[in-house]
Amino acid sequence: MEAVFKAFVAKHLAKQLSRPLHLKSQARSHHLVRHREQNWFCLKPDLLIKNTQTALLVLDTKWKPLNSSIGNDQH
């Protein structure tokens, strides 16, 4: 279900953007650390909004089933 939710968010968010902004899903273009001329820990954010080549916004989607017995369906 999480993959379906991510695809839904990506599809509808992409429709809201106008050029030169564009949306990239599961972008593997950044690393957490650069050490001794090597990139370490490839980051794979769910969604990345770019303006040509510049990353402007990194987004992470979350799917969480609600459980009324513990009260997390109120928010």
PDB file of N, CA, C and O in Angstrom:
ATOM      1  N   MET A   1       0.817  -1.200   0.000  1.00  0.00           N
ATOM      2  CA  MET A   1       0.000   0.000   0.000  1.00  0.00           C
ATOM      3  C   MET A   1       0.855   1.256   0.000  1.00  0.00           C
ATOM      4  O   MET A   1       0.473   2.283  -0.561  1.00  0.00           O
ATOM      5  N   GLU A   2       2.018   1.162   0.637  1.00  0.00           N
ATOM      6  CA  GLU A   2       2.909   2.322   0.688  1.00  0.00           C
ATOM      7  C   GLU A   2       3.362   2.745  -0.712  1.00  0.00           C
ATOM      8  O   GLU A   2       3.425   3.940  -1.003  1.00  0.00           O
ATOM      9  N   ALA A   3       3.678   1.781  -1.581  1.00  0.00           N
ATOM     10  CA  ALA A   3       4.111   2.098  -2.945  1.00  0.00           C
ATOM     11  C   ALA A   3       2.995   2.766  -3.735  1.00  0.00           C
ATOM     12  O   ALA A   3       3.249   3.677  -4.523  1.00  0.00           O
ATOM     13  N   VAL A   4       1.772   2.322  -3.530  1.00  0.00           N
ATOM     14  CA  VAL A   4       0.624   2.928  -4.210  1.00  0.00           C
ATOM     15  C   VAL A   4       0.444   4.371  -3.747  1.00  0.00           C
ATOM     16  O   VAL A   4       0.181   5.257  -4.560  1.00  0.00           O
ATOM     17  N   PHE A   5       0.583   4.606  -2.460  1.00  0.00           N
ATOM     18  CA  PHE A   5       0.454   5.956  -1.923  1.00  0.00           C
ATOM     19  C   PHE A   5       1.540   6.872  -2.482  1.00  0.00           C
ATOM     20  O   PHE A   5       1.249   7.999  -2.882  1.00  0.00           O
ATOM     21  N   LYS A   6       2.785   6.402  -2.515  1.00  0.00           N
ATOM     22  CA  LYS A   6       3.884   7.197  -3.067  1.00  0.00           C
ATOM     23  C   LYS A   6       3.625   7.560  -4.525  1.00  0.00           C
ATOM     24  O   LYS A   6       3.846   8.700  -4.934  1.00  0.00           O
ATOM     25  N   ALA A   7       3.155   6.589  -5.310  1.00  0.00           N
ATOM     26  CA  ALA A   7       2.862   6.843  -6.726  1.00  0.00           C
ATOM     27  C   ALA A   7       1.734   7.859  -6.870  1.00  0.00           C
ATOM     28  O   ALA A   7       1.793   8.729  -7.739  1.00  0.00           O
ATOM     29  N   PHE A   8       0.715   7.759  -6.032  1.00  0.00           N
ATOM     30  CA  PHE A   8      -0.406   8.704  -6.052  1.00  0.00           C
ATOM     31  C   PHE A   8       0.078  10.122  -5.762  1.00  0.00           C
ATOM     32  O   PHE A   8      -0.263  11.058  -6.485  1.00  0.00           O
ATOM     33  N   VAL A   9       0.870  10.280  -4.708  1.00  0.00           N
ATOM     34  CA  VAL A   9       1.378  11.600  -4.338  1.00  0.00           C
ATOM     35  C   VAL A   9       2.246  12.158  -5.456  1.00  0.00           C
ATOM     36  O   VAL A   9       2.105  13.327  -5.815  1.00  0.00           O
ATOM     37  N   ALA A  10       3.138  11.350  -6.014  1.00  0.00           N
ATOM     38  CA  ALA A  10       4.030  11.802  -7.086  1.00  0.00           C
ATOM     39  C   ALA A  10       3.237  12.248  -8.312  1.00  0.00           C
ATOM     40  O   ALA A  10       3.535  13.287  -8.901  1.00  0.00           O
ATOM     41  N   LYS A  11       2.240  11.474  -8.693  1.00  0.00           N
ATOM     42  CA  LYS A  11       1.443  11.798  -9.886  1.00  0.00           C
ATOM     43  C   LYS A  11       0.725  13.136  -9.708  1.00  0.00           C
ATOM     44  O   LYS A  11       0.750  13.985 -10.599  1.00  0.00           O
ATOM     45  N   HIS A  12       0.095  13.316  -8.564  1.00  0.00           N
ATOM     46  CA  HIS A  12      -0.694  14.532  -8.358  1.00  0.00           C
ATOM     47  C   HIS A  12       0.179  15.753  -8.066  1.00  0.00           C
ATOM     48  O   HIS A  12      -0.182  16.869  -8.442  1.00  0.00           O
ATOM     49  N   LEU A  13       1.297  15.563  -7.417  1.00  0.00           N
ATOM     50  CA  LEU A  13       2.198  16.683  -7.172  1.00  0.00           C
ATOM     51  C   LEU A  13       2.845  17.150  -8.475  1.00  0.00           C
ATOM     52  O   LEU A  13       2.991  18.352  -8.698  1.00  0.00           O
ATOM     53  N   ALA A  14       3.229  16.217  -9.326  1.00  0.00           N
ATOM     54  CA  ALA A  14       3.854  16.573 -10.610  1.00  0.00           C
ATOM     55  C   ALA A  14       2.921  17.439 -11.453  1.00  0.00           C
ATOM     56  O   ALA A  14       3.385  18.330 -12.165  1.00  0.00           O
ATOM     57  N   LYS A  15       1.626  17.193 -11.383  1.00  0.00           N
ATOM     58  CA  LYS A  15       0.649  17.988 -12.140  1.00  0.00           C
ATOM     59  C   LYS A  15       0.579  19.436 -11.650  1.00  0.00           C
ATOM     60  O   LYS A  15       0.159  20.323 -12.394  1.00  0.00           O
ATOM     61  N   GLN A  16       0.986  19.674 -10.409  1.00  0.00           N
ATOM     62  CA  GLN A  16       0.898  21.010  -9.817  1.00  0.00           C
ATOM     63  C   GLN A  16       2.108  21.890 -10.150  1.00  0.00           C
ATOM     64  O   GLN A  16       2.075  23.101  -9.933  1.00  0.00           O
ATOM     65  N   LEU A  17       3.150  21.292 -10.666  1.00  0.00           N
ATOM     66  CA  LEU A  17       4.380  22.029 -10.942  1.00  0.00           C
ATOM     67  C   LEU A  17       4.377  22.569 -12.367  1.00  0.00           C
ATOM     68  O   LEU A  17       3.888  21.920 -13.292  1.00  0.00           O
ATOM     69  N   SER A  18       4.924  23.754 -12.524  1.00  0.00           N
ATOM     70  CA  SER A  18       5.068  24.313 -13.865  1.00  0.00           C
ATOM     71  C   SER A  18       6.547  24.506 -14.159  1.00  0.00           C
ATOM     72  O   SER A  18       7.366  24.620 -13.247  1.00  0.00           O
ATOM     73  N   ARG A  19       6.871  24.541 -15.431  1.00  0.00           N
ATOM     74  CA  ARG A  19       8.273  24.682 -15.849  1.00  0.00           C
ATOM     75  C   ARG A  19       8.871  25.949 -15.298  1.00  0.00           C
ATOM     76  O   ARG A  19       8.180  26.964 -15.220  1.00  0.00           O
ATOM     77  N   PRO A  20      10.100  25.930 -14.921  1.00  0.00           N
ATOM     78  CA  PRO A  20      11.121  24.906 -15.088  1.00  0.00           C
ATOM     79  C   PRO A  20      11.170  23.875 -13.959  1.00  0.00           C
ATOM     80  O   PRO A  20      12.090  23.059 -13.922  1.00  0.00           O
ATOM     81  N   LEU A  21      10.209  23.892 -13.045  1.00  0.00           N
ATOM     82  CA  LEU A  21      10.194  22.915 -11.960  1.00  0.00           C
ATOM     83  C   LEU A  21       9.762  21.550 -12.488  1.00  0.00           C
ATOM     84  O   LEU A  21       8.893  21.450 -13.354  1.00  0.00           O
ATOM     85  N   HIS A  22      10.377  20.512 -11.956  1.00  0.00           N
ATOM     86  CA  HIS A  22       9.936  19.156 -12.274  1.00  0.00           C
ATOM     87  C   HIS A  22      10.191  18.242 -11.080  1.00  0.00           C
ATOM     88  O   HIS A  22      11.015  18.523 -10.209  1.00  0.00           O
ATOM     89  N   LEU A  23       9.464  17.158 -11.079  1.00  0.00           N
ATOM     90  CA  LEU A  23       9.492  16.208  -9.973  1.00  0.00           C
ATOM     91  C   LEU A  23      10.243  14.955 -10.394  1.00  0.00           C
ATOM     92  O   LEU A  23      10.040  14.430 -11.488  1.00  0.00           O
ATOM     93  N   LYS A  24      11.106  14.487  -9.514  1.00  0.00           N
ATOM     94  CA  LYS A  24      11.827  13.244  -9.759  1.00  0.00           C
ATOM     95  C   LYS A  24      11.539  12.310  -8.593  1.00  0.00           C
ATOM     96  O   LYS A  24      11.687  12.698  -7.434  1.00  0.00           O
ATOM     97  N   SER A  25      11.132  11.093  -8.889  1.00  0.00           N
ATOM     98  CA  SER A  25      10.846  10.097  -7.853  1.00  0.00           C
ATOM     99  C   SER A  25      12.069   9.224  -7.608  1.00  0.00           C
ATOM    100  O   SER A  25      12.792   8.879  -8.543  1.00  0.00           O
ATOM    101  N   GLN A  26      12.292   8.875  -6.363  1.00  0.00           N
ATOM    102  CA  GLN A  26      13.397   8.005  -5.966  1.00  0.00           C
ATOM    103  C   GLN A  26      14.728   8.477  -6.562  1.00  0.00           C
ATOM    104  O   GLN A  26      15.473   7.691  -7.148  1.00  0.00           O
ATOM    105  N   ALA A  27      15.008   9.755  -6.404  1.00  0.00           N
ATOM    106  CA  ALA A  27      16.224  10.361  -6.948  1.00  0.00           C
ATOM    107  C   ALA A  27      17.448   9.869  -6.192  1.00  0.00           C
ATOM    108  O   ALA A  27      17.510   9.980  -4.968  1.00  0.00           O
ATOM    109  N   ARG A  28      18.403   9.338  -6.900  1.00  0.00           N
ATOM    110  CA  ARG A  28      19.646   8.850  -6.275  1.00  0.00           C
ATOM    111  C   ARG A  28      20.803   9.774  -6.633  1.00  0.00           C
ATOM    112  O   ARG A  28      21.854   9.313  -7.079  1.00  0.00           O
ATOM    113  N   SER A  29      20.619  11.039  -6.445  1.00  0.00           N
ATOM    114  CA  SER A  29      21.622  11.996  -6.899  1.00  0.00           C
ATOM    115  C   SER A  29      22.439  12.624  -5.781  1.00  0.00           C
ATOM    116  O   SER A  29      23.327  13.432  -6.053  1.00  0.00           O
ATOM    117  N   HIS A  30      22.162  12.276  -4.544  1.00  0.00           N
ATOM    118  CA  HIS A  30      22.876  12.886  -3.424  1.00  0.00           C
ATOM    119  C   HIS A  30      23.412  11.815  -2.484  1.00  0.00           C
ATOM    120  O   HIS A  30      22.901  10.697  -2.416  1.00  0.00           O
ATOM    121  N   HIS A  31      24.446  12.193  -1.774  1.00  0.00           N
ATOM    122  CA  HIS A  31      25.045  11.302  -0.782  1.00  0.00           C
ATOM    123  C   HIS A  31      25.138  12.037   0.547  1.00  0.00           C
ATOM    124  O   HIS A  31      25.258  13.262   0.590  1.00  0.00           O
ATOM    125  N   LEU A  32      25.083  11.283   1.608  1.00  0.00           N
ATOM    126  CA  LEU A  32      25.127  11.863   2.940  1.00  0.00           C
ATOM    127  C   LEU A  32      26.499  12.444   3.259  1.00  0.00           C
ATOM    128  O   LEU A  32      26.601  13.490   3.902  1.00  0.00           O
ATOM    129  N   VAL A  33      27.564  11.761   2.806  1.00  0.00           N
ATOM    130  CA  VAL A  33      28.929  12.149   3.157  1.00  0.00           C
ATOM    131  C   VAL A  33      29.847  12.003   1.941  1.00  0.00           C
ATOM    132  O   VAL A  33      29.699  11.080   1.139  1.00  0.00           O
ATOM    133  N   ARG A  34      30.784  12.919   1.826  1.00  0.00           N
ATOM    134  CA  ARG A  34      31.878  12.766   0.863  1.00  0.00           C
ATOM    135  C   ARG A  34      33.158  12.701   1.682  1.00  0.00           C
ATOM    136  O   ARG A  34      33.486  13.637   2.410  1.00  0.00           O
ATOM    137  N   HIS A  35      33.887  11.578   1.559  1.00  0.00           N
ATOM    138  CA  HIS A  35      35.089  11.343   2.377  1.00  0.00           C
ATOM    139  C   HIS A  35      36.182  10.767   1.488  1.00  0.00           C
ATOM    140  O   HIS A  35      35.977   9.765   0.804  1.00  0.00           O
ATOM    141  N   ARG A  36      37.349  11.413   1.506  1.00  0.00           N
ATOM    142  CA  ARG A  36      38.502  10.962   0.712  1.00  0.00           C
ATOM    143  C   ARG A  36      38.130  10.746  -0.753  1.00  0.00           C
ATOM    144  O   ARG A  36      38.427   9.709  -1.345  1.00  0.00           O
ATOM    145  N   GLU A  37      37.479  11.746  -1.311  1.00  0.00           N
ATOM    146  CA  GLU A  37      37.077  11.745  -2.727  1.00  0.00           C
ATOM    147  C   GLU A  37      36.062  10.650  -3.079  1.00  0.00           C
ATOM    148  O   GLU A  37      35.908  10.307  -4.252  1.00  0.00           O
ATOM    149  N   GLN A  38      35.374  10.103  -2.083  1.00  0.00           N
ATOM    150  CA  GLN A  38      34.361   9.080  -2.324  1.00  0.00           C
ATOM    151  C   GLN A  38      33.035   9.518  -1.717  1.00  0.00           C
ATOM    152  O   GLN A  38      32.992  10.102  -0.635  1.00  0.00           O
ATOM    153  N   ASN A  39      31.958   9.225  -2.433  1.00  0.00           N
ATOM    154  CA  ASN A  39      30.610   9.464  -1.913  1.00  0.00           C
ATOM    155  C   ASN A  39      30.170   8.258  -1.100  1.00  0.00           C
ATOM    156  O   ASN A  39      30.278   7.119  -1.555  1.00  0.00           O
ATOM    157  N   TRP A  40      29.677   8.510   0.093  1.00  0.00           N
ATOM    158  CA  TRP A  40      29.207   7.443   0.974  1.00  0.00           C
ATOM    159  C   TRP A  40      27.731   7.646   1.273  1.00  0.00           C
ATOM    160  O   TRP A  40      27.257   8.781   1.321  1.00  0.00           O
ATOM    161  N   PHE A  41      27.019   6.579   1.469  1.00  0.00           N
ATOM    162  CA  PHE A  41      25.616   6.564   1.892  1.00  0.00           C
ATOM    163  C   PHE A  41      24.713   7.294   0.902  1.00  0.00           C
ATOM    164  O   PHE A  41      24.290   8.427   1.134  1.00  0.00           O
ATOM    165  N   CYS A  42      24.437   6.631  -0.180  1.00  0.00           N
ATOM    166  CA  CYS A  42      23.542   7.182  -1.203  1.00  0.00           C
ATOM    167  C   CYS A  42      22.153   7.423  -0.610  1.00  0.00           C
ATOM    168  O   CYS A  42      21.563   6.534   0.003  1.00  0.00           O
ATOM    169  N   LEU A  43      21.646   8.639  -0.804  1.00  0.00           N
ATOM    170  CA  LEU A  43      20.307   8.993  -0.330  1.00  0.00           C
ATOM    171  C   LEU A  43      19.311   8.775  -1.458  1.00  0.00           C
ATOM    172  O   LEU A  43      19.602   9.059  -2.620  1.00  0.00           O
ATOM    173  N   LYS A  44      18.162   8.281  -1.117  1.00  0.00           N
ATOM    174  CA  LYS A  44      17.129   8.008  -2.114  1.00  0.00           C
ATOM    175  C   LYS A  44      15.799   8.574  -1.609  1.00  0.00           C
ATOM    176  O   LYS A  44      14.929   7.820  -1.172  1.00  0.00           O
ATOM    177  N   PRO A  45      15.639   9.905  -1.669  1.00  0.00           N
ATOM    178  CA  PRO A  45      14.382  10.481  -1.188  1.00  0.00           C
ATOM    179  C   PRO A  45      13.221  10.063  -2.080  1.00  0.00           C
ATOM    180  O   PRO A  45      13.403   9.807  -3.270  1.00  0.00           O
ATOM    181  N   ASP A  46      12.035   9.997  -1.499  1.00  0.00           N
ATOM    182  CA  ASP A  46      10.855   9.607  -2.272  1.00  0.00           C
ATOM    183  C   ASP A  46      10.600  10.571  -3.419  1.00  0.00           C
ATOM    184  O   ASP A  46      10.337  10.143  -4.543  1.00  0.00           O
ATOM    185  N   LEU A  47      10.677  11.862  -3.146  1.00  0.00           N
ATOM    186  CA  LEU A  47      10.383  12.869  -4.159  1.00  0.00           C
ATOM    187  C   LEU A  47      11.399  14.010  -4.070  1.00  0.00           C
ATOM    188  O   LEU A  47      11.802  14.423  -2.982  1.00  0.00           O
ATOM    189  N   LEU A  48      11.797  14.500  -5.230  1.00  0.00           N
ATOM    190  CA  LEU A  48      12.745  15.608  -5.307  1.00  0.00           C
ATOM    191  C   LEU A  48      12.209  16.606  -6.324  1.00  0.00           C
ATOM    192  O   LEU A  48      11.972  16.255  -7.480  1.00  0.00           O
ATOM    193  N   ILE A  49      12.018  17.841  -5.895  1.00  0.00           N
ATOM    194  CA  ILE A  49      11.581  18.893  -6.810  1.00  0.00           C
ATOM    195  C   ILE A  49      12.817  19.672  -7.206  1.00  0.00           C
ATOM    196  O   ILE A  49      13.562  20.168  -6.361  1.00  0.00           O
ATOM    197  N   LYS A  50      13.021  19.771  -8.536  1.00  0.00           N
ATOM    198  CA  LYS A  50      14.206  20.429  -9.072  1.00  0.00           C
ATOM    199  C   LYS A  50      13.812  21.588  -9.977  1.00  0.00           C
ATOM    200  O   LYS A  50      12.736  21.604 -10.574  1.00  0.00           O
ATOM    201  N   ASN A  51      14.711  22.551 -10.058  1.00  0.00           N
ATOM    202  CA  ASN A  51      14.608  23.667 -10.984  1.00  0.00           C
ATOM    203  C   ASN A  51      15.809  23.517 -11.909  1.00  0.00           C
ATOM    204  O   ASN A  51      16.921  23.883 -11.529  1.00  0.00           O
ATOM    205  N   THR A  52      15.614  22.997 -13.089  1.00  0.00           N
ATOM    206  CA  THR A  52      16.673  22.564 -14.013  1.00  0.00           C
ATOM    207  C   THR A  52      17.593  21.589 -13.280  1.00  0.00           C
ATOM    208  O   THR A  52      17.216  20.432 -13.095  1.00  0.00           O
ATOM    209  N   GLN A  53      18.779  22.010 -12.859  1.00  0.00           N
ATOM    210  CA  GLN A  53      19.706  21.092 -12.189  1.00  0.00           C
ATOM    211  C   GLN A  53      19.809  21.294 -10.686  1.00  0.00           C
ATOM    212  O   GLN A  53      20.536  20.555 -10.021  1.00  0.00           O
ATOM    213  N   THR A  54      19.113  22.259 -10.139  1.00  0.00           N
ATOM    214  CA  THR A  54      19.206  22.570  -8.720  1.00  0.00           C
ATOM    215  C   THR A  54      18.087  21.905  -7.926  1.00  0.00           C
ATOM    216  O   THR A  54      16.911  22.077  -8.245  1.00  0.00           O
ATOM    217  N   ALA A  55      18.447  21.157  -6.909  1.00  0.00           N
ATOM    218  CA  ALA A  55      17.453  20.546  -6.025  1.00  0.00           C
ATOM    219  C   ALA A  55      16.885  21.632  -5.118  1.00  0.00           C
ATOM    220  O   ALA A  55      17.635  22.321  -4.425  1.00  0.00           O
ATOM    221  N   LEU A  56      15.576  21.784  -5.121  1.00  0.00           N
ATOM    222  CA  LEU A  56      14.925  22.813  -4.312  1.00  0.00           C
ATOM    223  C   LEU A  56      14.243  22.252  -3.079  1.00  0.00           C
ATOM    224  O   LEU A  56      14.250  22.878  -2.019  1.00  0.00           O
ATOM    225  N   LEU A  57      13.652  21.067  -3.216  1.00  0.00           N
ATOM    226  CA  LEU A  57      12.844  20.529  -2.127  1.00  0.00           C
ATOM    227  C   LEU A  57      12.923  19.010  -2.132  1.00  0.00           C
ATOM    228  O   LEU A  57      12.714  18.376  -3.166  1.00  0.00           O
ATOM    229  N   VAL A  58      13.222  18.431  -0.981  1.00  0.00           N
ATOM    230  CA  VAL A  58      13.273  16.983  -0.810  1.00  0.00           C
ATOM    231  C   VAL A  58      12.079  16.584   0.042  1.00  0.00           C
ATOM    232  O   VAL A  58      11.852  17.148   1.113  1.00  0.00           O
ATOM    233  N   LEU A  59      11.316  15.606  -0.441  1.00  0.00           N
ATOM    234  CA  LEU A  59      10.099  15.187   0.254  1.00  0.00           C
ATOM    235  C   LEU A  59      10.120  13.686   0.535  1.00  0.00           C
ATOM    236  O   LEU A  59      10.635  12.893  -0.253  1.00  0.00           O
ATOM    237  N   ASP A  60       9.559  13.330   1.653  1.00  0.00           N
ATOM    238  CA  ASP A  60       9.434  11.926   2.026  1.00  0.00           C
ATOM    239  C   ASP A  60       7.963  11.647   2.293  1.00  0.00           C
ATOM    240  O   ASP A  60       7.325  12.359   3.068  1.00  0.00           O
ATOM    241  N   THR A  61       7.427  10.624   1.661  1.00  0.00           N
ATOM    242  CA  THR A  61       6.022  10.276   1.889  1.00  0.00           C
ATOM    243  C   THR A  61       5.941   9.172   2.935  1.00  0.00           C
ATOM    244  O   THR A  61       6.843   8.343   3.057  1.00  0.00           O
ATOM    245  N   LYS A  62       4.861   9.175   3.677  1.00  0.00           N
ATOM    246  CA  LYS A  62       4.638   8.151   4.703  1.00  0.00           C
ATOM    247  C   LYS A  62       3.217   7.618   4.583  1.00  0.00           C
ATOM    248  O   LYS A  62       2.263   8.384   4.444  1.00  0.00           O
ATOM    249  N   TRP A  63       3.091   6.334   4.638  1.00  0.00           N
ATOM    250  CA  TRP A  63       1.793   5.681   4.685  1.00  0.00           C
ATOM    251  C   TRP A  63       1.699   5.020   6.043  1.00  0.00           C
ATOM    252  O   TRP A  63       2.555   4.221   6.421  1.00  0.00           O
ATOM    253  N   LYS A  64       0.657   5.359   6.769  1.00  0.00           N
ATOM    254  CA  LYS A  64       0.499   4.790   8.099  1.00  0.00           C
ATOM    255  C   LYS A  64      -0.949   4.364   8.276  1.00  0.00           C
ATOM    256  O   LYS A  64      -1.850   5.202   8.235  1.00  0.00           O
ATOM    257  N   PRO A  65      -1.181   3.080   8.474  1.00  0.00           N
ATOM    258  CA  PRO A  65      -2.551   2.644   8.739  1.00  0.00           C
ATOM    259  C   PRO A  65      -3.019   3.193  10.086  1.00  0.00           C
ATOM    260  O   PRO A  65      -2.259   3.213  11.055  1.00  0.00           O
ATOM    261  N   LEU A  66      -4.249   3.629  10.137  1.00  0.00           N
ATOM    262  CA  LEU A  66      -4.808   4.179  11.366  1.00  0.00           C
ATOM    263  C   LEU A  66      -5.448   3.071  12.188  1.00  0.00           C
ATOM    264  O   LEU A  66      -6.061   2.151  11.646  1.00  0.00           O
ATOM    265  N   ASN A  67      -5.301   3.169  13.475  1.00  0.00           N
ATOM    266  CA  ASN A  67      -5.836   2.175  14.384  1.00  0.00           C
ATOM    267  C   ASN A  67      -6.725   2.911  15.393  1.00  0.00           C
ATOM    268  O   ASN A  67      -6.221   3.599  16.281  1.00  0.00           O
ATOM    269  N   SER A  68      -8.020   2.766  15.256  1.00  0.00           N
ATOM    270  CA  SER A  68      -8.941   3.489  16.126  1.00  0.00           C
ATOM    271  C   SER A  68      -8.850   3.028  17.580  1.00  0.00           C
ATOM    272  O   SER A  68      -9.252   3.767  18.478  1.00  0.00           O
ATOM    273  N   SER A  69      -8.333   1.830  17.832  1.00  0.00           N
ATOM    274  CA  SER A  69      -8.269   1.348  19.207  1.00  0.00           C
ATOM    275  C   SER A  69      -7.202   2.077  20.036  1.00  0.00           C
ATOM    276  O   SER A  69      -7.262   2.074  21.265  1.00  0.00           O
ATOM    277  N   ILE A  70      -6.226   2.700  19.359  1.00  0.00           N
ATOM    278  CA  ILE A  70      -5.212   3.442  20.119  1.00  0.00           C
ATOM    279  C   ILE A  70      -5.344   4.945  19.923  1.00  0.00           C
ATOM    280  O   ILE A  70      -4.521   5.712  20.423  1.00  0.00           O
ATOM    281  N   GLY A  71      -6.374   5.370  19.198  1.00  0.00           N
ATOM    282  CA  GLY A  71      -6.695   6.776  19.112  1.00  0.00           C
ATOM    283  C   GLY A  71      -5.890   7.578  18.112  1.00  0.00           C
ATOM    284  O   GLY A  71      -5.894   8.807  18.190  1.00  0.00           O
ATOM    285  N   ASN A  72      -5.199   6.947  17.177  1.00  0.00           N
ATOM    286  CA  ASN A  72      -4.416   7.732  16.221  1.00  0.00           C
ATOM    287  C   ASN A  72      -5.202   8.074  14.960  1.00  0.00           C
ATOM    288  O   ASN A  72      -4.624   8.555  13.986  1.00  0.00           O
ATOM    289  N   ASP A  73      -6.491   7.836  14.966  1.00  0.00           N
ATOM    290  CA  ASP A  73      -7.307   8.189  13.809  1.00  0.00           C
ATOM    291  C   ASP A  73      -7.976   9.558  13.974  1.00  0.00           C
ATOM    292  O   ASP A  73      -8.780   9.960  13.133  1.00  0.00           O
ATOM    293  N   GLN A  74      -7.655  10.256  15.030  1.00  0.00           N
ATOM    294  CA  GLN A  74      -8.284  11.538  15.306  1.00  0.00           C
ATOM    295  C   GLN A  74      -7.587  12.704  14.619  1.00  0.00           C
ATOM    296  O   GLN A  74      -8.148  13.799  14.573  1.00  0.00           O
ATOM    297  N   HIS A  75      -6.386  12.510  14.085  1.00  0.00           N
ATOM    298  CA  HIS A  75      -5.593  13.619  13.543  1.00  0.00           C
ATOM    299  C   HIS A  75      -5.529  13.571  12.043  1.00  0.00           C
ATOM    300  O   HIS A  75      -4.901  14.430  11.424  1.00  0.00           O
TER     301      HIS A  75
END
